[in-house]
Each structure stands twice: as structure tokens, then as C-alpha cells.
Amino acid sequence: MAKFTDYHLREGIYRALTKMRFTQPTPVQERLIPVILQGKSVVGQSQTGSGKTHTFLIPIFEKLDANQHKVQTIITTPSRELAQQIYQAAQTMTASFPETEQPKIGLFVGGSDKQRQIHQLQHEQPQLVIGTPGRLRDLYQSGALALHTAQTLVVDEADMVLDLGFLPDVDAIAGALPADLQMLVFSATIPQKLRPFLKKYMNQPVIEEIPTATVIAPTIKNILLETKGRSKDDLIYQLLTMGNPYLALVFANTKERAREIARDLRERGLKVAEIHGDIQPRERKRTMQRIQHLDYQYVVATDLASRGIDIPGVSLIINDGIPNDLEFFVHRVGRTGRNGMEGTAITLYDPEEENKVAQVEQLGVVFEPMTLSKGELKPGIDRRRRRQRSKTQTKLDPTMIGMVKKQKKQVKPGYKRRIKKNIERDTQFKKRTAKRQAQRSQRKAHKSN
């Protein structure tokens, strides 16, 4: 089993790893850190929570030179929150280096003061640039940010970059960089539409798909709870208040639904934070900071927060239904049970969502069915067993059973259709016979009277 000491890194990196209590590399780190240190381009496909951020940060800090006052590495992310998270991780790494070896880090995201950033860049260019594609492109095209000197470009959560329409911005950034660029692409999935971009800028990259033993971490208790006609608002409130979660995240499929849940919980006396697209960037940033400082115990969010937002100490996840994009289910649940800690994820579903539940199970997710009764979660009936029991089968007489077996042995085209017709014909014959018998009985009774 590999150890970080096998990579012969700078002392500042080892001090940072000790401070973060990183004892040994995750599978994606073990496979890709040595390759990145060799200067090769890579495509790393791995699920959320697998340690992708430090897979690229560790080799980046090994190569950053604080004495060269120019942009050396660029990290692009699809969301402001993820950029902020990577920035904080990079700051933790920087703080472990001697002051003379500390690189300058710049964070540039949409929704922040662009003119102030331009003013800062006129005095000094950062060695490490972290930001959202649109803002980085704007700053470069305005002449404020000298991205063209960078030797390494990281595209984090590339599939989300594609989905949100940021790929043209990343393309413009990559097109301004040297031909011998080292590109590091990390993503949970590699969509077909992303491949032309990768082929354009990457020459024989090392491609690693890191399989996961289980889709959901074994430290997560994954509960399925049918609403049974009850109000989801009532259920969410009961689930949040029947225990004392360290930090609880409630996920909604839409911004409108997130606002409804948050409003309902506030009316019931809970202090709730909201994270979704209708919250202004600066307010979202302040809210995230307050969550980090444990000012809130309950957070209601859309899937904006399910990708890459690492909020420490989340002990409870509640899904207000199953997301339309099933991949987000894994990202939602992955906000808890991190770093070996235990967590609980509860998914509410209506009867009409049976198909969605089955699709999530096809991803490899194993649910534990439960019911909520008198403020307590109790083992429930497996919905699959219940559905199987509800199916009624037509009982065939021995003659029909023999016919079915005979037809199956012949295995000729259309035999299933013929069997079905024979069964229907037999059923109709029995109904007519029973009806005639009933009529005879009625006539006999009438004559006797």
C-alpha cells in the first residue's frame, strides 16, 4: 500500500498533510499523483469524495516556485462555491510552507468585485490562479490576468462544466496557453460531448477510471421512506427534530421547492440556511461561511450544493424526492459519511416515483426501507416484495398447464401469444359455463316455488 512519503515531496507539503490528518493516499491519489509529478497530462474519472482535489493540489505545490512572479498554474471550477473550497484547501497547503516559499494564490469568481480584482492584478500576478471559467476569461481578455504564462491547467468537475455551458470559456483559456501545456481533467463522468475538447488539447493523456467498491460509502445508512400520502413538509420537520443532527442538509429538486421547505421550517421555529441559484453570489458566500462556522444546524439546498461542496460534519441528508438527474443522488448522499465518519441519508418518495427508485437501485444503491411512526423510524416492508405479493396470477387447470408446457417445448415464433389466447379462451369458457350453471339453478328454484 502506497504512502505519501513514497513521493519524496517538499517538507511544507508533508506538514500540510499532517495538519489535515491525511495518513495515506486514496486510490485516485495513489494512481495519479506520481503521473502528474512526471509532468504528464491526465484524465481522472472518479466519484465525488474520492480525494480528487488533493490529487492535483499536491503535485501543483511540489512544482510551484514562489520566486517566479508569474501565473504558473490555473484551476477552473464550474461553481463559485467549489472554487472557494479549493482556494481554502490551497491556503491550508500554503500556510505550512516557510514565508519565503509561500506562493501567491488568486481567487477569481463571478459575482465578486471585478474592478477591485483588476486593480490588484496591476500590482502583482499570482502564481496559482483559481476561479470560474467566465471570470477568468474576462480578466484575461481585458489584459489584467496574464494566463498565457501558465504551464498547467486543471479542469475540475469537467462534466458539470459541460452541462452548465462553460466549455467555450475553458476552451478560450486553454487556447491561450503554451502548446506543451500539462492539462489535468477531473470528472465523475466523461460525457461523449467532452471528448472533442480533450482530444484538441491533450496528446496521449494518462486516463484513469477509479472504480469504487460501493456507490455509497459503507459509513452511510441509506434509508428509503415512502410518504404514504403524508405531507413531505411534515415528514421533513419530524425527521430533522426527532434527533439532534450535528448538521443536516435537505435537498430539493427546484429553487421554488427549496424556498417552500425553508419557509415552512422557519415558520415552525427552525433556523435554516438556503443555498440555491436565486440567492445572490455575495449572500451565498456569506451563508457558506456562516455554515462553516456552525451558525446553522439546518441547510436547504438544490443540487448546486451537491457537487463539490464539502461542508464538514454533515450527519444527516434528507432528499425531498429523487433528483431528475439520477447522478445527483450519489453526489447528494456523498455530502455525509465522509472521511470515515458515519452519516444517515433519508430519501422521501411518492408511489409514482417507483420507477425512479428502481433506477437509483440499478446504479448500485442499496436502500433500507423504513417507516416513520410516533416520532420513530422503524423497519419497513421491502417495496419489491410487496409489489410481488400484490400480483395475482390466474390459476390454470391441469389441462391448461399441460398445454403451456407443450407449447414452450416447441419454442416456435408466436408461442407466447398463442398461450395467452388459449388462457383467455379457457377463462371465457369457464365464465360462460358458470353463468349457464347459475341460470339453471335459478330456473330450478323458480319451478320449485
C-alpha positions in Angstrom: 0.0 0.0 0.0 1.4 3.4 -1.0 2.3 6.1 1.4 2.7 9.9 0.8 6.4 9.5 1.8 6.9 7.4 -1.3 6.5 10.6 -3.5 9.5 12.5 -1.9 7.6 15.8 -1.6 8.6 19.1 -0.1 8.6 19.4 3.6 5.9 22.0 3.5 3.5 19.5 1.8 4.2 16.9 4.4 3.4 19.4 7.2 0.2 20.3 5.5 -0.8 16.6 5.1 -0.1 16.0 8.8 -2.2 19.0 9.7 -5.1 17.7 7.6 -4.6 14.2 9.1 -4.1 12.6 5.7 -2.3 9.3 6.5 -2.3 7.5 3.2 -3.3 8.3 -0.4 -6.8 7.4 -1.7 -7.0 5.2 -4.8 -7.2 8.2 -7.2 -4.3 9.9 -5.4 -2.2 6.7 -5.5 -2.7 6.2 -9.2 -2.4 9.8 -10.4 0.0 11.8 -8.2 3.1 10.0 -9.5 1.9 10.5 -13.1 1.2 14.2 -12.6 4.6 14.7 -10.9 6.2 13.4 -14.1 4.6 16.2 -16.0 2.1 14.1 -17.9 -1.5 15.2 -18.8 -4.2 13.1 -17.1 -7.9 12.4 -17.2 -9.1 11.2 -13.8 -12.6 9.8 -13.6 -13.6 9.2 -10.0 -16.7 9.7 -7.9 -17.2 12.7 -5.5 -15.4 12.4 -2.2 -12.6 10.3 -3.6 -9.9 12.9 -2.9 -9.6 14.5 -6.4 -8.8 18.0 -5.1 -5.6 17.0 -3.4 -4.7 14.7 -6.2 -3.9 17.8 -8.2 -3.0 20.2 -5.4 -0.2 18.1 -4.0 1.8 17.9 -7.3 0.9 21.5 -8.1 2.5 22.7 -4.8 5.5 20.5 -5.4 6.2 22.4 -8.6 5.1 26.0 -7.7 8.0 28.4 -7.5 7.3 31.5 -5.3 10.3 33.3 -6.7 8.8 33.4 -10.2 6.3 36.2 -10.2 4.0 34.9 -12.9 1.0 32.7 -13.4 2.2 29.1 -13.3 -1.0 27.0 -12.7 -4.7 27.6 -13.4 -7.5 25.7 -11.8 -11.0 26.2 -13.3 -14.2 25.1 -11.5 -17.9 25.2 -12.6 -19.2 26.9 -9.4 -18.1 29.7 -7.1 -18.6 27.5 -4.0 -16.2 24.8 -5.4 -13.7 27.5 -6.3 -13.8 28.8 -2.7 -13.4 25.3 -1.3 -10.3 24.6 -3.5 -9.0 28.1 -2.6 -9.3 27.2 1.2 -7.6 23.9 0.6 -4.7 25.6 -1.2 -4.4 28.2 1.6 -4.0 25.4 4.1 -1.2 24.0 2.0 0.4 27.4 1.6 0.4 28.1 5.4 2.6 25.0 6.0 5.4 26.5 3.9 8.1 28.9 5.2 7.1 32.5 4.4 9.7 32.9 1.7 8.4 29.8 -0.1 4.7 30.6 0.0 3.1 31.1 -3.4 0.6 33.8 -4.1 -2.9 32.5 -4.7 -5.6 34.3 -6.6 -9.3 33.6 -6.4 -11.4 35.0 -9.2 -15.1 34.1 -9.4 -18.3 35.7 -10.8 -20.3 37.9 -8.5 -17.2 39.4 -6.9 -15.8 42.9 -7.5 -14.2 42.7 -10.9 -12.6 46.2 -10.8 -11.0 45.5 -7.5 -9.5 42.3 -8.9 -8.2 44.2 -11.9 -6.6 46.7 -9.6 -4.9 44.0 -7.5 -3.6 42.3 -10.6 -1.9 45.5 -11.8 0.4 45.2 -8.8 1.1 41.5 -8.7 0.2 38.4 -10.7 -0.5 35.2 -8.6 1.5 32.0 -9.1 -1.7 29.9 -8.6 -5.0 31.0 -10.2 -8.3 29.5 -9.0 -11.6 30.6 -10.4 -14.7 30.1 -12.5 -14.3 30.0 -16.3 -16.3 33.1 -17.2 -14.5 35.4 -14.8 -11.0 34.0 -15.7 -11.7 34.6 -19.4 -12.9 38.1 -18.8 -9.8 39.0 -16.8 -7.5 37.5 -19.4 -9.2 39.2 -22.4 -9.2 42.6 -20.5 -5.4 42.2 -20.2 -5.5 42.2 -16.4 -4.7 38.5 -15.8 -1.6 37.1 -17.7 -2.8 33.5 -18.0 -0.6 32.8 -21.1 2.4 32.0 -18.9 0.8 29.0 -17.1 2.2 25.6 -17.7 -0.5 23.6 -16.0 -4.3 23.8 -16.4 -6.7 21.9 -14.2 -10.3 21.5 -15.3 -12.2 20.2 -12.3 -15.7 18.7 -12.5 -15.5 18.7 -16.3 -18.9 17.1 -16.8 -20.5 19.9 -14.8 -18.5 22.5 -16.8 -20.1 21.0 -20.0 -23.6 20.8 -18.5 -23.6 24.4 -17.4 -22.3 25.7 -20.7 -18.8 26.9 -19.5 -16.8 24.8 -22.0 -16.4 27.7 -24.5 -14.8 29.7 -21.7 -12.4 26.9 -20.8 -11.7 26.4 -24.5 -10.7 30.1 -24.7 -8.4 29.8 -21.7 -6.7 26.6 -22.9 -6.2 28.2 -26.4 -4.2 31.0 -24.9 -1.7 28.6 -23.1 1.5 27.0 -24.4 1.5 24.1 -26.8 3.3 21.9 -24.2 0.6 22.5 -21.7 0.0 19.9 -18.9 -3.7 19.5 -18.6 -5.4 17.8 -15.7 -9.0 16.9 -16.2 -11.1 15.5 -13.3 -14.7 14.4 -13.5 -17.2 12.0 -12.1 -18.2 11.1 -15.7 -16.6 11.7 -19.2 -19.6 12.6 -21.5 -19.2 12.0 -25.2 -19.6 15.7 -26.0 -16.5 16.4 -23.8 -14.2 14.2 -25.9 -13.5 16.6 -28.8 -12.3 19.2 -26.3 -10.0 16.7 -24.6 -8.6 15.5 -28.0 -8.0 19.1 -29.0 -5.6 19.9 -26.1 -4.4 16.6 -24.8 -1.8 14.4 -26.5 -1.8 10.8 -25.3 -3.0 11.6 -21.8 -3.0 9.0 -19.0 -6.6 8.0 -18.5 -7.6 6.5 -15.2 -11.1 5.4 -14.2 -11.1 4.7 -10.5 -13.7 2.2 -9.7 -15.5 2.4 -6.3 -16.2 -0.6 -4.2 -19.6 0.7 -3.4 -21.5 3.7 -4.9 -22.5 4.9 -1.5 -19.8 4.9 1.3 -20.3 2.0 3.7 -20.4 4.5 6.6 -23.7 5.9 5.3 -27.1 4.4 6.4 -29.2 4.8 3.3 -32.9 4.9 4.2 -36.0 4.9 1.9 -39.2 6.3 3.3 -42.5 6.3 1.4 -44.7 9.3 2.1 -47.9 7.3 2.0 -50.0 10.4 1.3 -48.5 12.4 4.1 -47.2 15.9 3.7 -43.5 16.0 2.9 -43.1 19.2 4.8 -44.4 17.5 8.0 -42.1 14.5 7.4 -39.0 16.7 6.9 -39.7 18.6 10.1 -40.2 15.4 12.1 -37.0 13.9 10.7 -35.0 17.0 11.5 -36.3 17.4 15.0 -36.7 13.8 16.3 -32.9 13.6 16.7 -30.2 16.1 17.1 -28.1 16.2 13.9 -24.8 17.9 14.0 -25.6 19.4 10.6 -28.5 18.4 8.4 -28.8 19.1 4.6 -32.2 19.0 2.9 -32.0 18.7 -0.9 -34.8 19.8 -3.2 -35.1 19.4 -6.9 -36.0 23.0 -7.7 -35.3 26.5 -6.3 -39.0 27.0 -5.8 -39.3 23.9 -3.7 -36.2 24.8 -1.7 -37.8 28.1 -0.8 -41.0 26.4 0.2 -39.2 24.0 2.5 -37.0 26.7 4.1 -40.1 28.9 4.7 -42.0 26.1 6.3 -39.2 25.1 8.6 -38.7 28.8 9.7 -42.4 29.1 10.4 -42.0 26.1 12.7 -39.2 27.8 14.6 -36.0 26.3 13.0 -33.1 28.5 12.0 -32.5 27.5 8.3 -29.9 28.5 5.7 -30.7 28.4 2.0 -28.3 27.6 -0.9 -29.7 27.8 -4.5 -29.5 29.8 -7.7 -31.8 32.6 -6.5 -29.5 33.6 -3.7 -27.1 36.3 -4.8 -23.4 35.3 -5.0 -22.3 37.5 -2.1 -25.1 36.3 0.1 -24.3 32.7 -0.8 -20.7 33.3 0.1 -21.7 34.8 3.5 -24.1 31.9 4.1 -21.4 29.3 3.3 -19.1 31.0 5.8 -21.7 31.0 8.5 -22.4 27.3 7.8 -18.7 26.6 8.1 -18.8 28.4 11.5 -21.8 26.3 12.6 -24.2 29.2 12.8 -26.8 26.9 11.2 -27.8 23.4 12.0 -30.2 23.0 9.1 -29.5 23.8 5.4 -31.9 23.6 2.5 -30.2 23.4 -0.9 -30.6 22.5 -4.6 -28.2 20.3 -6.4 -25.9 23.4 -6.7 -24.5 22.3 -3.4 -24.3 18.6 -4.1 -21.3 18.8 -6.4 -18.0 19.6 -4.7 -19.3 21.5 -1.6 -17.6 19.9 1.3 -19.4 21.1 4.5 -17.6 19.4 7.4 -19.8 17.5 9.9 -22.9 16.8 7.8 -24.5 13.9 9.7 -28.0 13.8 8.1 -29.1 14.1 4.4 -32.8 14.3 3.5 -33.8 14.0 -0.1 -37.2 15.7 -0.8 -37.8 13.3 -3.6 -35.4 11.7 -6.1 -33.5 14.1 -8.4 -34.3 14.2 -12.2 -30.6 13.6 -12.9 -30.0 10.4 -11.0 -26.3 11.0 -10.8 -27.0 13.9 -8.4 -28.4 11.3 -6.0 -25.0 9.9 -5.4 -23.5 13.5 -5.0 -26.2 14.5 -2.6 -25.8 11.4 -0.3 -22.0 11.8 -0.6 -22.1 15.0 1.4 -22.3 12.8 4.6 -20.3 9.8 5.7 -17.0 11.5 4.6 -13.5 10.7 5.9 -14.7 7.5 7.6 -17.4 9.3 9.7 -20.9 7.9 10.0 -23.9 9.5 8.3 -27.6 9.0 7.5 -29.3 9.7 4.2 -33.1 9.6 4.1 -34.9 9.7 0.8 -38.6 10.5 0.6 -40.6 9.2 -2.3 -44.2 9.1 -3.5 -45.8 6.0 -5.0 -45.5 7.5 -8.6 -41.7 7.6 -8.1 -41.4 3.8 -8.0 -39.6 3.8 -11.4 -37.0 6.4 -10.2 -36.3 4.4 -7.1 -35.7 1.3 -9.2 -33.3 3.3 -11.5 -31.3 4.5 -8.4 -31.1 0.9 -7.3 -29.7 0.0 -10.7 -26.8 2.4 -10.0 -25.8 0.0 -7.2 -27.5 1.9 -4.3 -28.9 -0.3 -1.6 -31.8 1.2 0.3 -33.0 0.2 3.8 -36.9 0.5 3.8 -38.3 2.2 6.9 -41.5 3.8 8.2 -41.9 6.8 10.5 -44.3 6.0 13.3 -44.8 8.1 16.5 -41.6 10.0 16.0 -39.5 6.9 15.5 -38.0 5.3 12.4 -38.9 1.6 12.3 -38.1 -1.2 9.8 -40.5 -1.2 6.8 -41.6 -3.7 4.2 -39.4 -4.0 1.1 -41.3 -2.4 -1.7 -40.2 -5.0 -4.1 -41.5 -7.9 -2.0 -44.8 -6.0 -1.5 -45.2 -5.4 -5.2 -44.5 -9.1 -6.0 -47.2 -10.2 -3.4 -49.7 -7.9 -4.9 -49.5 -9.6 -8.3 -52.4 -12.1 -8.7 -51.8 -15.0 -11.1 -54.6 -16.9 -12.9 -54.8 -20.4 -11.6 -54.8 -22.9 -14.5 -56.4 -26.3 -14.5 -54.1 -29.3 -15.3 -55.2 -29.4 -18.9 -54.1 -25.8 -19.5 -50.8 -26.4 -17.6 -50.1 -29.3 -19.9 -50.8 -27.1 -22.9 -48.5 -24.4 -21.7 -45.6 -26.9 -21.2 -46.2 -28.4 -24.6 -46.2 -25.1 -26.3 -43.0 -24.0 -24.5 -41.2 -27.1 -25.6 -42.0 -26.4 -29.2 -40.5 -22.9 -28.9 -42.0 -21.7 -32.2 -42.4 -18.0 -33.1 -45.6 -16.5 -31.5 -46.0 -19.3 -29.0 -46.4 -16.8 -26.1 -49.2 -15.1 -27.9 -50.9 -18.4 -28.6 -50.6 -19.4 -25.0 -52.1 -16.1 -23.9 -55.0 -16.6 -26.3 -55.6 -20.1 -25.1 -55.7 -18.9 -21.4 -58.1 -16.1 -22.3 -60.3 -18.6 -24.3 -60.3 -21.0 -21.3 -61.2 -18.2 -18.9 -64.1 -17.1 -21.0 -65.4 -20.7 -21.4 -65.3 -21.1 -17.6 -67.2 -17.8 -17.2 -69.9 -18.9 -19.7 -70.2 -22.3 -18.0 -70.5 -20.8 -14.6 -73.2 -18.3 -15.9 -75.2 -21.1 -17.5 -75.0 -23.1 -14.3 -76.3 -20.2 -12.3 -79.1 -19.7 -14.8 -80.1 -23.3 -14.5 -80.1 -23.1 -10.7 -82.3 -20.0 -10.9 -84.8 -21.8 -13.2 -85.0 -24.9 -10.9 -85.6 -22.7 -7.9 -88.3 -20.8 -9.8 -90.1 -24.1 -10.7 -89.9 -25.4 -7.2 -91.6 -22.3 -5.9 
